[in-house]
Amino acid sequence: MNDRMTTPWGQIALTRFPEDPRDRLRAWDASDEYLLRHLAEQEREGEQRIPLSGTVVVVGDRWGALVTALAAHRPVQITDSHLAQEATRANLAGAGVEPGAVRLLTTQDPPPERIDVLLVRIPKSLALLEDQLFRLAPALHAGTVVVGTGMVKEIHTSTLKLFERIIGPTRTSLAEKKARLIFSTPDPALERAANPWPYGYALPDDIGAVSGRTVVNHAGVFCADRLDIGTRFFLGHLPDSRGGRVVDLGCGNGVVGTAVALADPAAEVLFVDESFQAVASAEATYKANGVPGHAEFRVGDGLAGVPAGSVDLVLNNPPFHSHQATTDATAWRMFTGAKRALKPGGEMWVVGNRHLGYHVKLRRLFGNCQLVSGDPKFVILKAVKR
């Protein structure tokens, strides 16, 4: 597979993270290429309408393709994804970019105080886009160039309305290779409402230890405005943690790990997610409920970095999408990481859509898999490390 993206300034080798030679998905798409062509055309025309000599901020760069191509302009990357940040580090190093040439920030870090060029890779989550535009708008000025990019299927009327409401007048380009650009002109006189994120709500009363408790969601976290039905089903069947070390793997807003901690104050709960927004949500949810006991919050690639044989129980509701692609690669990595981290006799409990067939993977990996409970849509499975 070709792993080299052709840019107006030459070819660069790019990879996703973690690198997997069996992965057929590229680390860039036509929307990245379209944006880079647009920037180069402005440069060639000599109009200097896009001041790349100023502070260039790239939001939502999925695997670092944009900042690697633009590294000579010392851009700032802002991402919600630990995996994207690691891919960016690898791609910058592979391109021979000097350390520190690109500043890597997360969505939880304070953004630059002044932004001259804002490049936005449209995320799957409209809420995350809303939150980021609200956070970045104060740093924009009348001369700031704002360009968004995405595939046609990712850009909707609601997307454009967000730019209009938070930034200023907005228009789109013609489509090229099913990709489109968004041009937004900052309006310093625009009166914008307050950022609605993070968003909190009270949980329902019939879900065990977290009944009626508060949950806090930062933008972009799965089902940020309500309790999703898979998690609700899981909460009704959680195992006794018996004072052990428990991992809420892919923790999202942390409601599962918080339920464990409330039911068993002796448990040590580790909340893990690759999303900076998710881990911030989990910590906020945990603290909002005054939970006793010990907890740790970690952004990372699953259970990488967790010592082998150190965990008693792993609870997991694995995602089955990577941006717009449906894939089981994340679930498989979570399952293999759990097996390594679990003590002998330790258990992994998984909730998932019935049709995903996780029991096949768990049985292949652990040598056993038991159905704990099921309904027409979901199953809860248990695998024990022998």
C-alpha positions in Angstrom: 0.0 0.0 0.0 1.2 3.5 -0.9 1.9 5.4 2.4 3.3 8.5 0.8 1.1 11.6 0.4 1.9 13.9 -2.5 1.8 17.6 -1.4 2.6 20.7 -3.4 6.0 20.7 -1.7 6.9 17.1 -2.4 6.0 13.7 -1.0 5.9 12.7 2.7 5.6 9.3 4.2 2.7 9.0 6.7 1.5 6.4 9.1 -1.4 5.9 11.5 -0.8 4.9 15.1 -0.3 2.2 16.3 1.3 1.2 13.0 -0.1 -2.0 11.6 1.1 -3.4 8.3 -2.3 -5.1 7.9 -4.1 -1.8 8.2 -5.4 -0.8 4.7 -6.5 2.7 5.9 -4.4 5.7 4.9 -3.2 8.4 7.3 -4.7 11.1 5.1 -7.6 11.7 2.7 -8.7 13.9 -0.2 -9.7 16.7 2.2 -6.2 17.0 3.5 -4.8 17.2 0.0 -7.4 19.8 -1.1 -6.6 22.1 1.8 -2.8 21.9 1.1 -3.4 22.6 -2.6 -5.4 25.6 -1.7 -2.7 27.0 0.6 0.0 26.4 -2.1 -2.1 28.1 -4.7 -2.4 31.3 -2.6 1.4 31.2 -2.0 2.1 30.9 -5.8 -0.2 33.7 -6.7 1.9 35.9 -4.4 -1.2 37.4 -2.9 -0.2 36.5 0.7 -3.8 36.2 1.5 -2.9 33.3 3.9 -0.2 34.7 6.2 1.6 31.4 7.0 4.4 33.5 8.6 2.1 34.2 11.5 0.6 31.8 14.1 -0.9 28.8 12.2 -3.2 26.5 14.2 -4.4 23.2 12.9 -7.4 21.6 14.7 -8.4 18.0 14.3 -5.5 16.9 12.2 -6.3 13.2 12.3 -2.9 11.6 11.9 -0.6 14.6 11.6 -0.7 14.9 7.8 -1.4 18.6 7.8 1.2 19.7 10.3 3.8 17.4 8.8 3.3 19.0 5.4 3.3 22.5 6.9 6.1 22.0 9.4 8.3 24.7 7.8 5.7 27.2 9.1 6.0 25.9 12.7 2.3 25.3 13.2 0.4 24.4 16.4 -1.6 21.2 16.4 -4.7 20.8 18.6 -6.1 17.3 18.9 -8.5 15.3 21.2 -6.8 12.1 20.2 -3.7 10.5 21.9 -3.3 8.2 19.0 -3.4 11.1 16.5 -0.7 12.9 18.6 1.5 9.8 18.7 1.1 9.4 14.9 2.0 13.1 14.5 5.2 12.6 16.5 6.2 9.6 14.4 5.3 11.3 11.1 7.3 14.5 12.0 10.3 12.4 13.0 10.0 10.4 9.8 10.0 13.6 7.8 13.1 14.8 9.5 11.4 17.7 11.2 13.4 19.2 14.1 11.9 18.6 17.5 9.8 21.5 18.7 9.1 22.8 15.2 5.5 21.8 15.6 3.8 22.6 19.0 1.5 19.7 20.0 -1.5 20.7 22.2 -4.6 18.8 23.3 -8.2 20.0 23.4 -7.8 20.5 27.1 -4.8 22.8 26.8 -5.2 26.6 26.7 -5.0 27.6 23.0 -2.6 30.3 21.6 -3.6 33.9 22.5 -3.5 35.1 18.9 -4.2 33.0 15.8 -3.4 34.3 12.3 -4.4 31.2 10.3 -6.9 28.6 11.6 -7.1 25.3 9.7 -9.9 23.0 10.8 -10.3 19.3 9.9 -14.0 18.8 10.4 -14.5 16.2 13.2 -17.1 13.5 13.3 -18.6 15.1 16.4 -20.5 18.4 15.8 -20.3 19.1 19.5 -16.5 18.9 19.5 -16.4 21.3 16.6 -18.7 23.7 18.5 -16.6 23.6 21.6 -13.3 24.1 19.7 -14.7 27.1 17.8 -15.9 28.7 21.0 -12.5 28.1 22.6 -10.5 29.5 19.7 -12.8 32.4 18.7 -11.3 34.9 21.2 -7.9 34.4 19.6 -9.1 35.3 16.1 -8.8 38.8 14.7 -10.3 40.5 11.6 -7.4 39.4 9.5 -7.4 35.8 10.6 -7.8 33.3 7.7 -10.1 30.5 8.7 -10.3 27.4 6.4 -12.1 24.2 7.2 -11.8 21.0 5.3 -13.6 17.7 5.2 -15.2 15.1 2.9 -18.6 16.1 1.5 -20.3 13.5 3.6 -18.9 15.2 6.8 -20.0 18.7 6.0 -23.6 19.5 6.6 -25.8 22.6 6.9 -25.4 22.4 10.7 -21.6 22.5 10.3 -21.7 25.7 8.3 -24.2 27.2 10.7 -21.7 26.6 13.6 -19.0 28.6 11.7 -21.6 31.4 11.0 -22.7 31.6 14.6 -19.3 31.4 16.3 -16.8 32.8 13.7 -18.6 34.9 11.0 -19.8 34.8 7.4 -19.1 31.4 5.9 -19.1 29.9 2.4 -18.0 26.6 0.8 -15.8 25.7 -2.2 -16.8 23.5 -5.0 -16.2 19.8 -4.3 -13.1 18.0 -5.5 -12.6 14.3 -5.1 -15.6 14.3 -2.8 -13.9 16.8 -0.5 -14.9 20.4 0.2 -13.4 23.5 1.8 -15.1 25.9 4.2 -14.1 29.6 4.3 -15.2 31.6 7.3 -14.4 35.3 7.9 -14.0 36.4 11.5 -16.5 39.1 12.6 -15.0 41.0 15.6 -18.5 42.5 16.3 -20.2 39.1 16.4 -22.1 38.5 19.6 -21.9 34.8 20.5 -23.5 32.9 23.3 -21.6 31.2 26.1 -19.9 27.9 25.3 -22.4 25.2 26.4 -19.6 22.7 27.1 -19.0 20.8 29.4 -22.5 19.6 29.9 -23.8 17.9 33.0 -27.0 16.0 33.8 -28.5 13.7 36.4 -28.6 10.0 35.7 -31.8 8.0 35.9 -32.9 6.3 39.2 -32.8 2.6 38.2 -29.2 2.0 37.3 -27.6 0.8 40.5 -24.9 2.6 42.4 -24.9 5.7 40.1 -28.7 6.2 40.2 -29.6 9.9 40.3 -25.9 10.9 40.3 -24.3 13.6 38.2 -22.5 12.9 35.0 -20.2 15.5 33.3 -19.5 15.4 29.6 -17.0 17.4 27.6 -17.7 17.9 24.0 -17.1 15.0 21.7 -17.6 12.3 24.2 -19.9 9.5 23.1 -23.6 10.2 23.9 -22.7 13.4 25.7 -26.3 14.5 26.3 -27.8 11.3 27.6 -26.9 7.8 29.0 -26.4 5.5 26.0 -28.4 2.3 26.1 -25.4 0.0 26.0 -23.9 1.5 29.1 -27.3 1.5 30.8 -27.6 -2.2 30.2 -24.0 -2.7 31.5 -24.7 -0.8 34.7 -27.4 -3.2 35.6 -25.0 -6.2 35.5 -21.7 -5.0 36.9 -19.6 -7.6 38.8 -18.5 -7.3 42.4 -15.0 -5.7 42.2 -14.0 -7.2 45.6 -11.7 -4.4 46.5 -9.5 -5.1 43.5 -7.8 -3.0 40.9 -10.4 -2.2 38.2 -9.9 -0.6 34.8 -12.7 1.3 33.0 -11.2 0.8 29.6 -12.4 3.3 27.0 -14.0 5.1 29.9 -15.8 7.9 28.0 -17.5 10.0 30.7 -16.5 7.5 33.4 -19.9 6.5 34.6 -19.0 2.8 34.7 -15.9 3.3 36.7 -17.7 5.7 39.0 -20.4 3.1 39.6 -17.7 0.6 40.6 -16.1 3.1 43.0 -19.4 4.0 44.6 -20.4 0.4 45.1 -17.0 -0.6 46.4 -15.0 2.1 48.1 -12.1 -0.3 48.5 -11.7 -0.7 44.8 -8.8 1.1 43.0 -10.2 2.3 39.7 -8.1 3.3 36.6 -10.0 5.3 34.0 -8.3 5.0 30.5 -9.3 6.5 27.2 -7.4 7.7 24.1 -9.6 10.9 24.1 -8.4 13.8 26.2 -12.0 15.0 26.4 -13.2 11.7 27.7 -10.6 11.4 30.5 -11.4 15.0 31.5 -15.1 14.0 31.6 -14.4 10.9 33.6 -12.4 12.8 36.2 -15.1 15.5 36.4 -17.8 12.9 36.8 -15.9 11.1 39.6 -15.2 14.4 41.5 -18.7 15.7 41.0 -20.0 12.7 43.0 -17.6 12.9 45.9 -16.5 9.3 45.4 -14.4 7.8 48.3 -11.4 5.7 47.5 -8.6 5.9 45.0 -8.8 6.6 41.3 -6.3 7.2 38.5 -7.1 8.9 35.2 -4.9 8.2 32.2 -4.9 9.2 28.5 -3.3 6.5 26.5 -3.4 3.7 24.0 -5.6 1.2 25.9 -3.6 -0.6 28.5 -0.2 0.1 27.1 2.0 1.1 30.0 -0.1 -0.8 32.6 2.2 -3.5 34.2 1.4 -7.1 33.1 -0.5 -9.1 35.7 -1.5 -6.1 37.8 -5.3 -5.8 37.2 -8.2 -7.8 38.7 -11.0 -6.6 36.5 -11.4 -4.9 33.1 -14.7 -3.3 32.1 -15.1 -2.4 28.4 -17.6 -1.1 25.9 -15.3 -1.0 22.8 -15.8 1.4 20.0 -16.2 0.0 16.5 -15.4 3.1 14.5 -12.2 4.9 13.7 -13.4 8.3 12.4 -15.7 7.3 9.5 -14.4 3.7 9.1 -15.9 0.7 10.7 -13.2 -1.5 12.2 -12.6 -4.1 14.9 -8.9 -3.2 15.3 -9.5 -1.0 18.4 -11.6 -3.8 20.1 -8.9 -6.4 19.3 -6.2 -4.1 20.7 -8.2 -3.5 23.9 -8.8 -7.2 24.4 -5.2 -8.2 23.9 -4.0 -5.4 26.2 -6.5 -6.6 28.8 -5.3 -10.1 28.7 -1.7 -9.0 29.3 -2.6 -6.6 32.1 -4.9 -9.1 34.0 -3.7 -11.3 36.8 -4.3 -15.0 36.5 -8.0 -15.5 37.4 -8.7 -11.8 36.5 -11.8 -11.1 34.4 -12.7 -9.0 31.4 -16.3 -8.0 31.1 -17.4 -6.6 27.7 -20.7 -5.1 26.6 -21.4 -4.7 22.9 -23.9 -4.9 20.1 -24.9 -8.5 19.6 -24.1 -8.6 15.9 -20.4 -7.6 16.5 -19.5 -11.2 17.6 -17.1 -10.2 20.3 -17.5 -13.7 21.8 -15.5 -15.2 18.9 -12.5 -12.9 19.6 -12.6 -13.3 23.4 -12.8 -17.1 23.1 -9.9 -17.1 20.6 -7.8 -14.9 22.9 -8.7 -16.1 26.4 -9.7 -19.7 25.6 -13.1 -19.1 27.2 -16.1 -16.7 27.1 -19.3 -16.7 29.0 -22.6 -14.9 28.3 -23.5 -13.0 31.4 -26.6 -11.4 30.1 -28.3 -10.3 26.8 -31.2 -8.5 25.3 -32.3 -8.3 21.6 -29.6 -5.6 21.0 -26.7 -6.1 23.5 -24.7 -8.9 25.1 -22.5 -8.8 28.2 -19.6 -11.2 28.0 -17.1 -12.4 30.5 -13.6 -13.9 29.8 -11.3 -15.2 32.5 -7.5 -15.2 32.2 -6.3 -18.7 33.0 
